Amino acid sequence: MYRIIILFLFIGALSSCSRNKGKTQGDLQRIYLAINEGQLDKVNDMLVPENKLSASPLESDGYTKELYGQVHVLESISIGDDEMVIYKLEKHERNRGVIRRMGTEDFKERQEAGEVKSVNEDSGVIVYSERQMAFRVKMADGEYRYIIDPTDKALNVHFPKKRKEVEQLIEKYFPGGVK
């Protein structure tokens, strides 16, 4: 009897974690899709005020056009009511000079690091899979907002008493820094 109760408690704990992970993954996916669509006001509604975007981080010029693809949450680390989220983010790069791009040092380094997921020379599309971090922060109104590109200002505002713990987590999971 006790085994059954423990089993149900364990399943309940796992399912609540996966629901939270799914919500976080969905939120991050919506953020990156809104960036793709140039809807920065929609993006900024989901970000903390200190992390709001004024311009798209995607490159778009005559030779290169970038879009964000799939988000996959790998791990969430609790920091009180908040959490650090480690995730994989696909970035699709359409490049008219894809052969030339494949010969660059940056491409070779990313390939060696395992970030190059696929290359389609015919369409000129390279798909990268980048390991990223974000912070999910509980705001005063009880809603959660995100920090997708952690800056010192955003971390100081949202983790004033836990800054050292946050820095240790960043160093543990991203010892060389984040791209």
N, C-alpha and C positions, 0 to 999 in steps of 0.2 A: 504494500500500500504506500509506504513512504517513498519507494522508488518511483512510483507513478507520479506522486505529488512533486518530487524533485525534478522529474523529467518535464512536467508541465511548467514548473517555474523556470527551468532552463530554457525551454522553447519560448516562453513568454518574454524572457530577457533578450534572447536573440532576435525575436521578431520586432521588438521595440527598437533595438539598435539598427536593424536593417531598414525600418521605416524612416528613422531619423537620417540614416545615410542616404536613402532614396530621396528624401526631401532636400537635403543639402545638394546632392548631385543634380536634381532637377532645377534648383535655384541657380547653381553655377552654370548649368546648360542654358538657362534663360538669359543670364547675364551675357554670356558669350554670343548667343544668337542675336541679342539686341545690339551688341557691338557690331556684328556683321551687317546688320540692317541700318546702322548709323543712328539708332534711336538712343542717343546718350542720355536723354531725360529719363527714359525707362530704366536704363542701366543705373543711373545715379540714384533712383528711388530705392535700389537694392543695396547700394553701397553706403558705408558710413560717410558723413560729410567731409572728413579729412582725406578721403580716398576717391572723391568724385572725379570723373574724367571730363576734360574740356576738349579733347581731341581723340580720335580713334588711335589705338596703339598698332593698328594694322598698316602694313606698307602697301601703298598702291601708287604706282607710277607707270610709265609707258612700257616697262618690261616685266614688272612683277605685280601681282595682285594676290593678297593673302586673305584667307577666310578661316575662321575657327570651325572646328569640327566637333567630334564627340568628346564629352567630359566623362571620366570614370574615376570615382572616388576610391582611393586605395586604403586610406586610413584616416581616422579622426582621433585626436588626442584632446582630452578634456582639460580645460584651464578654468576651473570653477564653473560659472554659468556659460562660459564661452568655450570655443574649441579651435584648435589648429587642424586644418583639413589638408591632407596630402592627396593630390590627384594627378591623373594623366590628362593632358589636353592635346588634342590633335590640331595641328595647324596645316592647312592646305595652301601651298604656294603654287600659283600658276605663273610660270616663267617662260617668256618667249624665247629666251636663250638658255633653255634647260641643259643642253650639252655643255655650254660654257659654265653654267652655274655648278654643274657636277664636278668641274675641274677646280673650283675654288677651295682654299684652305678651310673656310668655314664649313662648307659642305662635307669635306673629308673628316673634319673633327667631329661633326655631328654624326656622321656615319659610323665612325669608330666608337663613339659613345652609345651607339644603338638607338639614336633618336630618329633615324630615317626609317620610316615604316614602309613606304613604297615610292617608286618612281615610274611614271608613265611618260616615256619620251615622246610618244605620238601626240598626246594632248598637252604635254609640257607641265604636268602636275606632279609636284613632290609633296608627300604627306609626311610630316614630322610628328612624333609623339614626345611631348615635353613633360617632364615631371615638374609640377608646380605646387605652391602652397597658398592657402588663403586662411583667413581667420573669420570665423562666424561669431559675431559679437551681439550679445543681448543688450538692446538699447533701453533707455529709461521707460519707454512706452510698452515694454515687454516684447516688442517685435525684434526679430533678428535681422541684422544687416551684415554685409561682408566687406572685408578688406582683401582685394584680389592682388594688389601689388603693394605689399607692406612697405611703408615709408617710416622713417623715424618719427615723424610728426603723428601719424596715425597710431603707431604702437605706443608712443608716450601718452596720448590722450586716452586710449582704451585699456592700456595695461600699466598704469602708473605704479601700482604696488607689486605687479607680477612681471615687470620688465626683464629682470634677470632670468626668471624661469622661461619666459618667451625666447630670450636670446639663446639660452641653452638648448631649447627645442629646435630652434632654427639651425644652430651649429650641429646638432646631432643628426638632423635629417637632411641638411643641405650644407655640408662642411665646406664646399667650394663656393657657396653662394648660389643664387638662383639667376638664370638667364633673364 
